Each structure stands twice: as C-alpha cells, then as structure tokens.
Amino acid sequence: MSGRWRTASLLLNRISSSFSSSSQSKPHFPSPFSSIKTRFLTFASAAPCPLDPDPSFVFGAPEPDPTVKIPVKAYFLSTSINLKGILADNPRNIVPPSSRSSLNYVALRFSDYNPDTNEPGFHAKASSCRYMVVYQYGSAVLFNIEDHEVEVYLDLVKRHASVLLPEMTKDDYAVKEKPQLDEDMQGGPDYIVLKSLDTDGIRIIGSVLGQSIALDYFVSQVDRLVEEFAGINRGMEKTGTFTMDKKKLLQLVGKANSHLADVILKVGLFERSEIAWRDAKYAQIYEYLREEYEVAQRFGNLDFKLKFVEHNIHFLQEVLQNRKSDFLEWCIIGLLTIENVISLYEILHASNTVS
C-alpha cells in the first residue's frame, strides 16, 4: 500500500513542477493540485496500513452461526427391557460397544450411512444421525429425534419391555455442537455445549439422563409409600390403633426394599462409567451432568424417605408383635381358667360322692 502512495506522490510532483515551469512565462496562478497533494501526503503519513476487508462485511451478510443444536429426550417406560431382543431385531443399527461395562444398555444408530461402516472407530456426525440408547432397567434416551418421530422409535423398545408403565416419565435436554469452543465443554440451562458429539459422548450423556429419569420414577413410588404410612399414622392418631394385617405390612416391606435394590443395583447409580474413567474429557461431562441433575442429592432424599418408611415398618411390626403377644397371653389365661374350673368341678364332684 505504501508503494501506491509513493507513486501518487511522484505523479503529483511532476504535475506541479510542470505547472511551475510554465508559470515563469505566464502569470502565476495557484496550482489546483497543490491542495490535493498536501491532503494525500498528510493522509498517507498519518493513517496506518489498513487490513484486507472481510468479505462478509463488504457484502453486508451476517456471519453464519456454526452451532448445531441436537435435541435429547429421555423416557422411563418399563421396569425391565430385554436387550437381546432389541439386538436381534436391529442388527444393522447397533453401535459397537466401546467398553466392557456396556452389558446393561444397547446403543442404536439410524442414518443414511452404510451400516457396514459401523465398526469400532467409525464416527459419524451426531447432528446428521439419530441415536437411541436403551437401558435394561427401563430407560430410553433419544438423540436428534423430533417429537413427531418419537413414538416410532419407542415402539422398537416397547415390544421388548416386560411390563409397560401406565404413564411414562419424560425429560428434555439438548446438546449444542460448537467447533470453535475453546474448552472441551460448556454448560447452560437445560443444555450442554461440546466441540463435537461422538458416540462415547452420547453414551455418557445417555447414562446420566437415563439414571435421572429412572430416579424420578422410584422417587415417585417411594413418595406413595410415605403417603400411605402417613395415612396410617393419621388414623392411629385418631383411633389409637390400626387395622393393617401382617401380610399387607410385609408387602410394603418388600416394595420398599425392592425399590432401594433397583436404584442401587439395576440402575447402577453409584457405578462409575468406564468411558469417563478412561478419558478426562468425558469425565468432565459425566461429573457436570450428575451435578446438574443433582443425582447424589436426590438419592439422599430418596434414602431419607426410605428410612422413614423403615422406621414406620419397625414400629408397626412391634405393634403387631405386641398384639400377638397379648392374644397369646389371653389364650394362656383362658386355658388356666378353664383348667381351674375343671379342677374345682372335680373336687366338688369328689366331695359330693364321699358324702
């Protein structure tokens, strides 16, 4: 750019010198180019060298947003799902497992890609595919599937569910792909921003969302138990007794214990993901989502409610045991009374016979 300014300056000098030489024989008039030359030289010396303009600003077009939003939907629809049946029905859509801890779930990919490329190491862009991760304990997490398509994919799961729940539990989330992101991930309200979403990221996000939606179901079941025992306590407050039999109480005991066992064993709430253990990037996503969904705190609330139920069960068992003991004591008293009456009758009968 400075070379162009020097060329313009030389041309102006030549033009002004020609005018000055001709002015020796003609009357003197001020050069019309002298002010132009001064302005050009002043601008050239004072202004910095400009950068090449951005084409987007030249044409006035806004810079395109590279962020891609991928909707995520989690459903809890059954207490047990046959994963082998799903694998048998969808062999060409299976995403090969990347760890040994993938026995309680199956990941499926639905896309226009050649299914023969579904070998380990193949990574298609998640924004161009539809994914579904199904867990044995009853959760299904759908990625990049719109609302009007959900029922079609859930039907693939429902036909292998042991017992369908009368009402499904649902949760919505979103993943945003932003390649220009400086960090590995960034959190937001009801979404997470990643540089790119791959199959391992889908497994990590699906595991936390699947556990969270299952935890919602078990919390609702325990809340019903708490409400049932609260009703029993209110009845005891009014009447001073309760009419529940031992069989009903034992059923409540079994229900409370099975809920706790399902949360810990089947859902695997405290089992660390092998993918997160292997890579710090996925560990960060895993810990962030567990904190975002307050998994540990919600399990603590569930455990507190179960302890309340357990305390009530022990109390009612003691009441039933005392009631049974009282009944046995009255039976013993009755038998002793009958024995005394019989003995007295024999004595009287013997005395009458002697007399």
C-alpha atoms as a printed R data frame, in Angstrom:
    type eleno elety resid chain resno       x       y       z
1   ATOM     1    CA   MET     A     1   0.000   0.000   0.000
2   ATOM     2    CA   SER     A     2   2.889   2.463   0.767
3   ATOM     3    CA   GLY     A     3   4.246   1.870  -2.764
4   ATOM     4    CA   ARG     A     4   0.984   3.129  -4.246
5   ATOM     5    CA   TRP     A     5   1.133   6.286  -2.134
6   ATOM     6    CA   ARG     A     6   4.725   6.979  -3.258
7   ATOM     7    CA   THR     A     7   3.703   6.564  -6.934
8   ATOM     8    CA   ALA     A     8   0.816   9.001  -6.488
9   ATOM     9    CA   SER     A     9   3.157  11.472  -4.766
10  ATOM    10    CA   LEU     A    10   5.704  11.343  -7.628
11  ATOM    11    CA   LEU     A    11   2.961  11.959 -10.196
12  ATOM    12    CA   LEU     A    12   1.741  14.973  -8.244
13  ATOM    13    CA   ASN     A    13   5.306  16.337  -8.004
14  ATOM    14    CA   ARG     A    14   5.750  16.026 -11.776
15  ATOM    15    CA   ILE     A    15   2.444  17.741 -12.493
16  ATOM    16    CA   SER     A    16   3.187  20.576 -10.070
17  ATOM    17    CA   SER     A    17   6.720  21.044 -11.461
18  ATOM    18    CA   SER     A    18   5.322  21.342 -14.988
19  ATOM    19    CA   PHE     A    19   2.888  23.980 -13.824
20  ATOM    20    CA   SER     A    20   5.653  25.872 -12.017
21  ATOM    21    CA   SER     A    21   7.919  25.853 -15.085
22  ATOM    22    CA   SER     A    22   5.168  27.221 -17.273
23  ATOM    23    CA   SER     A    23   4.375  29.887 -14.719
24  ATOM    24    CA   GLN     A    24   7.712  31.617 -15.357
25  ATOM    25    CA   SER     A    25   6.450  32.847 -18.770
26  ATOM    26    CA   LYS     A    26   2.788  33.213 -17.754
27  ATOM    27    CA   PRO     A    27   1.036  34.982 -14.923
28  ATOM    28    CA   HIS     A    28   1.170  32.966 -11.724
29  ATOM    29    CA   PHE     A    29  -1.959  31.087 -10.604
30  ATOM    30    CA   PRO     A    30  -2.112  28.754  -7.607
31  ATOM    31    CA   SER     A    31  -1.853  25.117  -8.610
32  ATOM    32    CA   PRO     A    32  -5.162  23.246  -8.250
33  ATOM    33    CA   PHE     A    33  -3.216  20.075  -7.431
34  ATOM    34    CA   SER     A    34  -1.205  21.523  -4.559
35  ATOM    35    CA   SER     A    35  -4.021  21.135  -2.032
36  ATOM    36    CA   ILE     A    36  -4.778  17.611  -3.312
37  ATOM    37    CA   LYS     A    37  -1.107  16.691  -2.980
38  ATOM    38    CA   THR     A    38  -0.991  18.032   0.558
39  ATOM    39    CA   ARG     A    39  -4.087  16.097   1.587
40  ATOM    40    CA   PHE     A    40  -2.772  12.845   0.043
41  ATOM    41    CA   LEU     A    41   0.609  13.142   1.727
42  ATOM    42    CA   THR     A    42  -0.919  14.019   5.068
43  ATOM    43    CA   PHE     A    43  -3.289  11.009   4.931
44  ATOM    44    CA   ALA     A    44  -0.534   8.679   3.812
45  ATOM    45    CA   SER     A    45   1.772   9.632   6.652
46  ATOM    46    CA   ALA     A    46  -0.867   9.731   9.413
47  ATOM    47    CA   ALA     A    47  -3.135   6.732   8.646
48  ATOM    48    CA   PRO     A    48  -1.943   3.176   9.390
49  ATOM    49    CA   CYS     A    49  -1.889   0.498   6.714
50  ATOM    50    CA   PRO     A    50  -5.419  -0.949   6.581
51  ATOM    51    CA   LEU     A    51  -6.090  -4.715   6.599
52  ATOM    52    CA   ASP     A    52  -7.877  -6.510   3.808
53  ATOM    53    CA   PRO     A    53 -11.639  -6.130   4.289
54  ATOM    54    CA   ASP     A    54 -13.735  -9.089   5.420
55  ATOM    55    CA   PRO     A    55 -15.958 -10.277   2.530
56  ATOM    56    CA   SER     A    56 -18.898 -10.717   4.885
57  ATOM    57    CA   PHE     A    57 -18.745  -7.048   5.848
58  ATOM    58    CA   VAL     A    58 -18.213  -5.933   2.244
59  ATOM    59    CA   PHE     A    59 -21.477  -7.535   1.150
60  ATOM    60    CA   GLY     A    60 -23.249  -6.820   4.445
61  ATOM    61    CA   ALA     A    61 -24.013 -10.505   5.123
62  ATOM    62    CA   PRO     A    62 -24.057 -11.652   8.812
63  ATOM    63    CA   GLU     A    63 -21.541 -14.260   9.882
64  ATOM    64    CA   PRO     A    64 -23.210 -17.711   9.919
65  ATOM    65    CA   ASP     A    65 -23.644 -19.396  13.316
66  ATOM    66    CA   PRO     A    66 -21.753 -22.748  13.290
67  ATOM    67    CA   THR     A    67 -23.566 -24.047  16.388
68  ATOM    68    CA   VAL     A    68 -25.773 -27.114  15.808
69  ATOM    69    CA   LYS     A    69 -28.478 -27.956  18.359
70  ATOM    70    CA   ILE     A    70 -29.267 -31.639  18.942
71  ATOM    71    CA   PRO     A    71 -32.460 -32.357  20.956
72  ATOM    72    CA   VAL     A    72 -32.260 -35.089  23.601
73  ATOM    73    CA   LYS     A    73 -35.305 -36.840  25.088
74  ATOM    74    CA   ALA     A    74 -35.249 -39.339  27.958
75  ATOM    75    CA   TYR     A    75 -38.114 -41.733  28.764
76  ATOM    76    CA   PHE     A    76 -38.713 -44.263  31.526
77  ATOM    77    CA   LEU     A    77 -41.301 -46.705  30.178
78  ATOM    78    CA   SER     A    78 -40.747 -50.072  31.902
79  ATOM    79    CA   THR     A    79 -39.035 -51.681  34.869
80  ATOM    80    CA   SER     A    80 -37.232 -54.215  32.665
81  ATOM    81    CA   ILE     A    81 -36.292 -54.377  28.957
82  ATOM    82    CA   ASN     A    82 -34.970 -57.381  27.057
83  ATOM    83    CA   LEU     A    83 -31.847 -56.019  25.351
84  ATOM    84    CA   LYS     A    84 -31.148 -59.269  23.491
85  ATOM    85    CA   GLY     A    85 -34.459 -58.952  21.711
86  ATOM    86    CA   ILE     A    86 -33.643 -55.384  20.634
87  ATOM    87    CA   LEU     A    87 -30.242 -56.505  19.333
88  ATOM    88    CA   ALA     A    88 -31.857 -59.332  17.374
89  ATOM    89    CA   ASP     A    89 -34.412 -57.002  15.768
90  ATOM    90    CA   ASN     A    90 -31.929 -54.229  14.850
91  ATOM    91    CA   PRO     A    91 -28.628 -55.892  13.885
92  ATOM    92    CA   ARG     A    92 -27.719 -53.270  11.242
93  ATOM    93    CA   ASN     A    93 -28.234 -50.328  13.601
94  ATOM    94    CA   ILE     A    94 -26.082 -51.484  16.515
95  ATOM    95    CA   VAL     A    95 -23.262 -49.190  17.627
96  ATOM    96    CA   PRO     A    96 -20.394 -51.472  18.698
97  ATOM    97    CA   PRO     A    97 -19.656 -51.192  22.437
98  ATOM    98    CA   SER     A    98 -16.512 -49.355  23.428
99  ATOM    99    CA   SER     A    99 -16.165 -50.751  26.958
100 ATOM   100    CA   ARG     A   100 -16.846 -53.873  28.988
101 ATOM   101    CA   SER     A   101 -19.427 -52.074  31.124
102 ATOM   102    CA   SER     A   102 -21.967 -51.988  28.293
103 ATOM   103    CA   LEU     A   103 -23.937 -55.055  29.384
104 ATOM   104    CA   ASN     A   104 -26.885 -53.100  30.762
105 ATOM   105    CA   TYR     A   105 -27.536 -50.971  27.655
106 ATOM   106    CA   VAL     A   106 -27.534 -51.027  23.865
107 ATOM   107    CA   ALA     A   107 -26.863 -48.074  21.523
108 ATOM   108    CA   LEU     A   108 -28.518 -47.853  18.106
109 ATOM   109    CA   ARG     A   109 -27.701 -45.532  15.188
110 ATOM   110    CA   PHE     A   110 -30.229 -44.629  12.493
111 ATOM   111    CA   SER     A   111 -28.806 -42.775   9.493
112 ATOM   112    CA   ASP     A   112 -28.245 -42.827   5.746
113 ATOM   113    CA   TYR     A   113 -24.713 -44.128   6.210
114 ATOM   114    CA   ASN     A   114 -23.764 -47.595   5.071
115 ATOM   115    CA   PRO     A   115 -24.388 -49.908   8.054
116 ATOM   116    CA   ASP     A   116 -21.289 -51.902   7.107
117 ATOM   117    CA   THR     A   117 -19.209 -48.948   8.345
118 ATOM   118    CA   ASN     A   118 -20.473 -49.417  11.916
119 ATOM   119    CA   GLU     A   119 -17.208 -50.916  13.083
120 ATOM   120    CA   PRO     A   120 -15.215 -49.595  16.088
121 ATOM   121    CA   GLY     A   121 -13.506 -46.353  15.218
122 ATOM   122    CA   PHE     A   122 -16.243 -45.175  12.838
123 ATOM   123    CA   HIS     A   123 -17.567 -41.773  13.949
124 ATOM   124    CA   ALA     A   124 -20.409 -40.147  12.041
125 ATOM   125    CA   LYS     A   125 -21.508 -36.659  12.953
126 ATOM   126    CA   ALA     A   126 -24.220 -36.940  15.572
127 ATOM   127    CA   SER     A   127 -26.059 -33.990  14.070
128 ATOM   128    CA   SER     A   128 -26.571 -35.994  10.852
129 ATOM   129    CA   CYS     A   129 -27.700 -39.232  12.587
130 ATOM   130    CA   ARG     A   130 -30.391 -40.320  15.003
131 ATOM   131    CA   TYR     A   131 -29.364 -42.287  18.077
132 ATOM   132    CA   MET     A   132 -31.237 -44.240  20.716
133 ATOM   133    CA   VAL     A   133 -29.669 -45.692  23.874
134 ATOM   134    CA   VAL     A   134 -31.817 -48.282  25.678
135 ATOM   135    CA   TYR     A   135 -31.088 -49.407  29.243
136 ATOM   136    CA   GLN     A   136 -32.070 -52.704  30.789
137 ATOM   137    CA   TYR     A   137 -33.671 -51.087  33.838
138 ATOM   138    CA   GLY     A   138 -36.271 -49.340  31.637
139 ATOM   139    CA   SER     A   139 -34.920 -46.037  30.278
140 ATOM   140    CA   ALA     A   140 -34.592 -44.981  26.632
141 ATOM   141    CA   VAL     A   141 -32.666 -41.832  25.618
142 ATOM   142    CA   LEU     A   142 -33.214 -40.426  22.106
143 ATOM   143    CA   PHE     A   143 -30.784 -38.076  20.314
144 ATOM   144    CA   ASN     A   144 -31.654 -35.854  17.345
145 ATOM   145    CA   ILE     A   145 -35.187 -37.265  17.053
146 ATOM   146    CA   GLU     A   146 -38.092 -34.851  16.644
147 ATOM   147    CA   ASP     A   147 -41.330 -35.054  18.607
148 ATOM   148    CA   HIS     A   148 -43.381 -36.491  15.739
149 ATOM   149    CA   GLU     A   149 -40.826 -39.323  15.298
150 ATOM   150    CA   VAL     A   150 -40.541 -40.356  18.953
151 ATOM   151    CA   GLU     A   151 -43.362 -42.895  19.000
152 ATOM   152    CA   VAL     A   152 -41.878 -44.823  16.067
153 ATOM   153    CA   TYR     A   153 -38.592 -45.371  17.910
154 ATOM   154    CA   LEU     A   154 -40.228 -46.086  21.268
155 ATOM   155    CA   ASP     A   155 -42.278 -48.834  19.624
156 ATOM   156    CA   LEU     A   156 -38.992 -50.638  18.938
157 ATOM   157    CA   VAL     A   157 -38.438 -50.701  22.699
158 ATOM   158    CA   LYS     A   158 -41.981 -51.328  23.913
159 ATOM   159    CA   ARG     A   159 -42.260 -54.687  22.161
160 ATOM   160    CA   HIS     A   160 -39.343 -55.946  24.301
161 ATOM   161    CA   ALA     A   161 -40.464 -54.409  27.612
162 ATOM   162    CA   SER     A   162 -41.616 -56.823  30.308
163 ATOM   163    CA   VAL     A   163 -44.211 -54.571  31.941
164 ATOM   164    CA   LEU     A   164 -45.091 -51.188  30.444
165 ATOM   165    CA   LEU     A   165 -45.794 -48.439  32.939
166 ATOM   166    CA   PRO     A   166 -49.256 -46.845  32.759
167 ATOM   167    CA   GLU     A   167 -47.606 -43.424  32.460
168 ATOM   168    CA   MET     A   168 -44.138 -42.753  31.065
169 ATOM   169    CA   THR     A   169 -41.762 -40.339  32.782
170 ATOM   170    CA   LYS     A   170 -40.128 -37.871  30.360
171 ATOM   171    CA   ASP     A   171 -37.322 -35.317  30.416
172 ATOM   172    CA   ASP     A   172 -35.973 -32.970  27.714
173 ATOM   173    CA   TYR     A   173 -32.407 -31.816  27.219
174 ATOM   174    CA   ALA     A   174 -30.209 -30.520  24.384
175 ATOM   175    CA   VAL     A   175 -26.628 -30.767  23.147
176 ATOM   176    CA   LYS     A   176 -25.053 -27.965  21.122
177 ATOM   177    CA   GLU     A   177 -22.104 -28.653  18.828
178 ATOM   178    CA   LYS     A   178 -19.766 -25.665  18.558
179 ATOM   179    CA   PRO     A   179 -16.414 -26.458  16.867
180 ATOM   180    CA   GLN     A   180 -14.974 -23.022  17.799
181 ATOM   181    CA   LEU     A   181 -15.402 -23.724  21.527
182 ATOM   182    CA   ASP     A   182 -12.148 -23.121  23.408
183 ATOM   183    CA   GLU     A   183 -12.898 -25.654  26.162
184 ATOM   184    CA   ASP     A   184 -13.993 -29.281  25.875
185 ATOM   185    CA   MET     A   185 -17.464 -28.432  27.168
186 ATOM   186    CA   GLN     A   186 -19.586 -25.600  28.471
187 ATOM   187    CA   GLY     A   187 -22.769 -25.837  30.495
188 ATOM   188    CA   GLY     A   188 -26.023 -23.952  30.176
189 ATOM   189    CA   PRO     A   189 -29.660 -24.085  31.322
190 ATOM   190    CA   ASP     A   190 -31.048 -27.414  30.049
191 ATOM   191    CA   TYR     A   191 -28.245 -27.845  27.512
192 ATOM   192    CA   ILE     A   192 -24.538 -28.578  27.225
193 ATOM   193    CA   VAL     A   193 -22.151 -27.200  24.595
194 ATOM   194    CA   LEU     A   194 -19.490 -29.516  23.132
195 ATOM   195    CA   LYS     A   195 -16.922 -29.146  20.375
196 ATOM   196    CA   SER     A   196 -18.343 -32.259  18.782
197 ATOM   197    CA   LEU     A   197 -20.672 -35.046  19.881
198 ATOM   198    CA   ASP     A   198 -19.459 -38.593  19.223
199 ATOM   199    CA   THR     A   199 -20.775 -41.995  20.253
200 ATOM   200    CA   ASP     A   200 -18.888 -42.003  23.571
201 ATOM   201    CA   GLY     A   201 -20.367 -38.616  24.393
202 ATOM   202    CA   ILE     A   202 -23.804 -39.990  23.560
203 ATOM   203    CA   ARG     A   203 -23.208 -42.936  25.926
204 ATOM   204    CA   ILE     A   204 -22.087 -40.628  28.755
205 ATOM   205    CA   ILE     A   205 -24.966 -38.184  28.361
206 ATOM   206    CA   GLY     A   206 -27.458 -41.021  27.904
207 ATOM   207    CA   SER     A   207 -26.269 -42.809  31.051
208 ATOM   208    CA   VAL     A   208 -26.826 -39.775  33.293
209 ATOM   209    CA   LEU     A   209 -30.173 -38.836  31.733
210 ATOM   210    CA   GLY     A   210 -31.349 -42.459  31.875
211 ATOM   211    CA   GLN     A   211 -30.420 -42.737  35.552
212 ATOM   212    CA   SER     A   212 -32.027 -39.392  36.345
213 ATOM   213    CA   ILE     A   213 -35.349 -40.247  34.713
214 ATOM   214    CA   ALA     A   214 -35.364 -43.672  36.432
215 ATOM   215    CA   LEU     A   215 -34.626 -41.991  39.748
216 ATOM   216    CA   ASP     A   216 -37.669 -39.764  39.207
217 ATOM   217    CA   TYR     A   217 -39.844 -42.856  38.867
218 ATOM   218    CA   PHE     A   218 -38.512 -44.542  42.017
219 ATOM   219    CA   VAL     A   219 -38.823 -41.313  43.991
220 ATOM   220    CA   SER     A   220 -42.493 -41.115  42.986
221 ATOM   221    CA   GLN     A   221 -43.011 -44.727  44.107
222 ATOM   222    CA   VAL     A   222 -41.375 -44.086  47.471
223 ATOM   223    CA   ASP     A   223 -43.466 -40.919  47.855
224 ATOM   224    CA   ARG     A   224 -46.561 -43.111  47.552
225 ATOM   225    CA   LEU     A   225 -45.229 -45.371  50.308
226 ATOM   226    CA   VAL     A   226 -44.561 -42.350  52.509
227 ATOM   227    CA   GLU     A   227 -48.086 -41.066  51.901
228 ATOM   228    CA   GLU     A   228 -49.547 -44.481  52.745
229 ATOM   229    CA   PHE     A   229 -47.700 -44.622  56.056
230 ATOM   230    CA   ALA     A   230 -48.639 -41.014  56.746
231 ATOM   231    CA   GLY     A   231 -52.295 -42.042  56.365
232 ATOM   232    CA   ILE     A   232 -51.766 -44.948  58.787
233 ATOM   233    CA   ASN     A   233 -50.224 -42.600  61.330
234 ATOM   234    CA   ARG     A   234 -53.096 -40.139  60.985
235 ATOM   235    CA   GLY     A   235 -55.548 -42.993  61.600
236 ATOM   236    CA   MET     A   236 -53.616 -44.113  64.681
237 ATOM   237    CA   GLU     A   237 -53.679 -40.542  65.930
238 ATOM   238    CA   LYS     A   238 -57.486 -40.534  65.828
239 ATOM   239    CA   THR     A   239 -58.314 -44.074  66.925
240 ATOM   240    CA   GLY     A   240 -55.247 -45.168  68.876
241 ATOM   241    CA   THR     A   241 -54.917 -48.350  66.795
242 ATOM   242    CA   PHE     A   242 -54.642 -49.573  63.202
243 ATOM   243    CA   THR     A   243 -56.251 -52.374  61.268
244 ATOM   244    CA   MET     A   244 -53.435 -53.431  58.895
245 ATOM   245    CA   ASP     A   245 -52.704 -57.128  58.888
246 ATOM   246    CA   LYS     A   246 -49.258 -58.683  58.845
247 ATOM   247    CA   LYS     A   247 -49.443 -59.734  55.181
248 ATOM   248    CA   LYS     A   248 -50.097 -56.180  53.998
249 ATOM   249    CA   LEU     A   249 -47.246 -54.890  56.126
250 ATOM   250    CA   LEU     A   250 -44.844 -57.458  54.724
251 ATOM   251    CA   GLN     A   251 -45.861 -56.433  51.198
252 ATOM   252    CA   LEU     A   252 -44.923 -52.839  51.989
253 ATOM   253    CA   VAL     A   253 -41.607 -54.024  53.392
254 ATOM   254    CA   GLY     A   254 -40.877 -55.942  50.190
255 ATOM   255    CA   LYS     A   255 -41.839 -52.984  47.992
256 ATOM   256    CA   ALA     A   256 -39.576 -50.557  49.858
257 ATOM   257    CA   ASN     A   257 -36.617 -52.946  49.784
258 ATOM   258    CA   SER     A   258 -37.085 -53.734  46.073
259 ATOM   259    CA   HIS     A   259 -37.125 -50.026  45.173
260 ATOM   260    CA   LEU     A   260 -33.866 -49.452  47.008
261 ATOM   261    CA   ALA     A   261 -32.270 -52.519  45.421
262 ATOM   262    CA   ASP     A   262 -33.380 -51.427  41.925
263 ATOM   263    CA   VAL     A   263 -31.867 -47.966  42.334
264 ATOM   264    CA   ILE     A   264 -28.529 -49.254  43.599
265 ATOM   265    CA   LEU     A   265 -28.126 -52.487  41.618
266 ATOM   266    CA   LYS     A   266 -30.165 -52.273  38.407
267 ATOM   267    CA   VAL     A   267 -29.834 -48.532  37.714
268 ATOM   268    CA   GLY     A   268 -26.220 -48.581  38.915
269 ATOM   269    CA   LEU     A   269 -26.443 -45.132  40.400
270 ATOM   270    CA   PHE     A   270 -23.009 -45.298  42.005
271 ATOM   271    CA   GLU     A   271 -21.151 -47.261  39.348
272 ATOM   272    CA   ARG     A   272 -18.620 -45.028  37.598
273 ATOM   273    CA   SER     A   273 -18.626 -45.090  33.820
274 ATOM   274    CA   GLU     A   274 -15.628 -46.816  32.244
275 ATOM   275    CA   ILE     A   275 -15.639 -44.245  29.424
276 ATOM   276    CA   ALA     A   276 -15.348 -41.418  31.965
277 ATOM   277    CA   TRP     A   277 -12.615 -43.326  33.771
278 ATOM   278    CA   ARG     A   278 -10.645 -43.662  30.541
279 ATOM   279    CA   ASP     A   279 -10.825 -40.065  29.241
280 ATOM   280    CA   ALA     A   280 -10.774 -36.849  31.288
281 ATOM   281    CA   LYS     A   281 -12.948 -35.073  28.694
282 ATOM   282    CA   TYR     A   282 -15.817 -37.487  29.229
283 ATOM   283    CA   ALA     A   283 -15.216 -37.494  32.975
284 ATOM   284    CA   GLN     A   284 -15.810 -33.743  32.978
285 ATOM   285    CA   ILE     A   285 -19.077 -34.164  31.076
286 ATOM   286    CA   TYR     A   286 -20.133 -37.003  33.388
287 ATOM   287    CA   GLU     A   287 -19.468 -35.084  36.598
288 ATOM   288    CA   TYR     A   288 -21.081 -31.918  35.253
289 ATOM   289    CA   LEU     A   289 -24.307 -33.684  34.303
290 ATOM   290    CA   ARG     A   290 -24.517 -35.561  37.612
291 ATOM   291    CA   GLU     A   291 -24.102 -32.254  39.414
292 ATOM   292    CA   GLU     A   292 -26.570 -30.529  37.093
293 ATOM   293    CA   TYR     A   293 -29.223 -33.187  37.733
294 ATOM   294    CA   GLU     A   294 -28.338 -33.403  41.460
295 ATOM   295    CA   VAL     A   295 -28.190 -37.186  41.302
296 ATOM   296    CA   ALA     A   296 -26.427 -37.640  44.644
297 ATOM   297    CA   GLN     A   297 -28.713 -35.173  46.450
298 ATOM   298    CA   ARG     A   298 -31.856 -36.758  45.049
299 ATOM   299    CA   PHE     A   299 -30.685 -40.212  46.074
300 ATOM   300    CA   GLY     A   300 -30.003 -38.791  49.548
301 ATOM   301    CA   ASN     A   301 -33.616 -37.583  49.709
302 ATOM   302    CA   LEU     A   302 -34.803 -40.993  48.500
303 ATOM   303    CA   ASP     A   303 -32.725 -42.741  51.133
304 ATOM   304    CA   PHE     A   304 -34.127 -40.435  53.840
305 ATOM   305    CA   LYS     A   305 -37.688 -41.261  52.789
306 ATOM   306    CA   LEU     A   306 -36.908 -44.968  52.770
307 ATOM   307    CA   LYS     A   307 -35.515 -44.667  56.294
308 ATOM   308    CA   PHE     A   308 -38.781 -43.016  57.344
309 ATOM   309    CA   VAL     A   309 -40.674 -45.924  55.795
310 ATOM   310    CA   GLU     A   310 -38.328 -48.396  57.500
311 ATOM   311    CA   HIS     A   311 -38.861 -46.717  60.866
312 ATOM   312    CA   ASN     A   312 -42.633 -46.940  60.445
313 ATOM   313    CA   ILE     A   313 -42.401 -50.572  59.389
314 ATOM   314    CA   HIS     A   314 -40.397 -51.471  62.514
315 ATOM   315    CA   PHE     A   315 -42.883 -49.610  64.692
316 ATOM   316    CA   LEU     A   316 -45.892 -51.335  63.135
317 ATOM   317    CA   GLN     A   317 -44.160 -54.712  63.348
318 ATOM   318    CA   GLU     A   318 -43.636 -54.161  67.073
319 ATOM   319    CA   VAL     A   319 -47.285 -53.201  67.457
320 ATOM   320    CA   LEU     A   320 -48.372 -56.356  65.617
321 ATOM   321    CA   GLN     A   321 -45.956 -58.431  67.679
322 ATOM   322    CA   ASN     A   322 -47.286 -56.942  70.925
323 ATOM   323    CA   ARG     A   323 -50.826 -57.525  69.712
324 ATOM   324    CA   LYS     A   324 -49.959 -61.153  69.034
325 ATOM   325    CA   SER     A   325 -48.280 -61.478  72.434
326 ATOM   326    CA   ASP     A   326 -51.327 -60.036  74.128
327 ATOM   327    CA   PHE     A   327 -53.531 -62.521  72.293
328 ATOM   328    CA   LEU     A   328 -51.312 -65.423  73.356
329 ATOM   329    CA   GLU     A   329 -51.330 -64.189  76.929
330 ATOM   330    CA   TRP     A   330 -55.125 -64.039  76.939
331 ATOM   331    CA   CYS     A   331 -55.210 -67.544  75.494
332 ATOM   332    CA   ILE     A   332 -52.968 -68.783  78.295
333 ATOM   333    CA   ILE     A   333 -55.122 -67.030  80.878
334 ATOM   334    CA   GLY     A   334 -58.237 -68.609  79.377
335 ATOM   335    CA   LEU     A   335 -56.684 -72.081  79.404
336 ATOM   336    CA   LEU     A   336 -55.598 -71.682  83.024
337 ATOM   337    CA   THR     A   337 -59.084 -70.505  83.932
338 ATOM   338    CA   ILE     A   338 -60.654 -73.500  82.246
339 ATOM   339    CA   GLU     A   339 -58.168 -75.804  83.975
340 ATOM   340    CA   ASN     A   340 -59.009 -74.302  87.369
341 ATOM   341    CA   VAL     A   341 -62.705 -74.604  86.704
342 ATOM   342    CA   ILE     A   342 -62.302 -78.255  85.757
343 ATOM   343    CA   SER     A   343 -60.184 -78.920  88.848
344 ATOM   344    CA   LEU     A   344 -62.736 -77.210  91.065
345 ATOM   345    CA   TYR     A   345 -65.522 -79.213  89.472
346 ATOM   346    CA   GLU     A   346 -63.659 -82.450  90.092
347 ATOM   347    CA   ILE     A   347 -63.027 -81.555  93.690
348 ATOM   348    CA   LEU     A   348 -66.678 -80.698  94.270
349 ATOM   349    CA   HIS     A   349 -67.807 -83.822  92.489
350 ATOM   350    CA   ALA     A   350 -65.454 -85.978  94.580
351 ATOM   351    CA   SER     A   351 -66.650 -84.408  97.828
352 ATOM   352    CA   ASN     A   352 -70.273 -84.998  96.896
353 ATOM   353    CA   THR     A   353 -69.536 -88.596  96.131
354 ATOM   354    CA   VAL     A   354 -67.833 -89.198  99.503
355 ATOM   355    CA   SER     A   355 -70.685 -87.599 101.406
